[in-house]
Every structure is written in structure tokens, then in C-alpha cells.
């Protein structure tokens, strides 16, 4: 699974999450290292870094600044699925390691 130069948008997120359909992730993937800049919706600026395994699963860490001016950090695992039209859909389980320390799930689709 190669995520290089792919863009993703959340289509589903838990209520305690910060991303929305207005958030755009731009992935860079070199070797087994994945990085992304993202912004939109409640997120002013965010970054993530992760490791991609042989099946395309991602283990990542993220940080962002939201419109409230808060610096938020978290961890996430992401499992890919190829759609019928050849796009990637990512099923994510995440947890805040700042703020209220809550967890949730989200789904991202390649755009």
C-alpha cells in the first residue's frame, strides 16, 4: 500500500474528535515512514508521523492546534481497505494523550 501524494477526508468521526469533512490530510510516504500535514474545519494546523507495515496498516502520532488555540496530541492506528473504485478507505482507532484522554474511531476516504 502506497500512500504517497494521496489526499484523505474524514467521512465519519466520534463526537469527541477534532476532524470533520472539512479537514484535508495530504500524505507523504517514503519507505515505511508516513507523514501528513492537515487542516480545515476546527483544525488550524496539524501534523502526523507514522509507520506503515507490510499490509498497509499505520501506527501514528499526531498533534494539532485547533480554533480554540489548544495544542492537542494523540495516537492512532489505521487499517486500510480498497474500495470498488480503487480508492483507499482508512478505518481508525485513536486516543487523545492530551486534554480529556478520551478515545474514538473515524473513517477517512481518499479524495
N, C-alpha and C positions, 0 to 999 in steps of 0.2 A: 504494500500500500504506500503510495507516494502522495504526500500532502503538499508538496512544493507549489507555491504560487496559487493555491486554491483559497477561495473565499467561502466563509460559512456565516449563516444567520440562525439564531435560535428560533425555533418554531414552538417550543414548549419549555417552561421553566417553573420550578417551585415558587410559591409566593414570596419566600424569603430570599430569592435570588436577585441579582442586580441587572442581569442581561434581559433584553427583550428583542422583539423582531427588528427593532431599530439599530441593534448592535451588530456591527460587522467585524468579523475576525479575518485577518489576512495571514495565512500560514506560510512559513518558510520551513523546509525540511531538507536537511543535509546529513547524510549518514543515518544515524539513529536519533539525531537531535532535531526537535521541533521547536520553533519559536513563533510567536504571533504578537502583533500589535492589534489592539481593538479599541473601538469607541462607538458611541451612539446611544441614544436613549438616556438612561440615568448615568451612563459611564462617560466621563470626560476623557480619560485616557487609561488604558490597561495594557499589560504585557503578560505573556506566559512563556514558560520554558518547560519542555518535557522530553521524555524518552519514548521512542516508538519501538515496539517489539516486532518479531517476525510476522505476526498476524495482523499488524496494524493497530494494536491496542496502544493507547497513550497513557502514560503516567505523568502528570504535570503539576506544576506550582504556578499560581497566578497572583498578581497584585494589580490594584486599580485605585483610581481616585474617582469618587462619584460626585454628582452635582451638589451634594451637601458638604463637599470639601473633606470627606472622610477618606483615609487611606485604609483599604481593605485587602486582606490576603487570604488565600485558601489553597486547598489541594483538590485534585480531581483525577478520576480515571475515566477514560473514554473508550468505548468499543464501537468499531465501525461496522456498517452494513452497506452493501452496494444496492442501490435502488434499480428498478427495472430499466430506467433510462441511463444507467451507468454513473449516476452521481453518488456521492458518499453521504450517508446519514450517520451521525455520531450520537450514541446513547451514553450519557454522562451521569456519574455519581460524584457529587462534590461536597466539600465541607469547608466552612469558614474556619480559619485559625486565628481570626481576629473578631472583634465585635461579639456577637452572641454565641459563637461557636456552633451554630446550627448546621444542618446538612440538608441536601436536597438532590433533585435529579433534573436533568434538562436534555433536550434533543436539539441538535444542530443539523441543518441541511446545507449542502453545498449549493452555492448560487452561481 
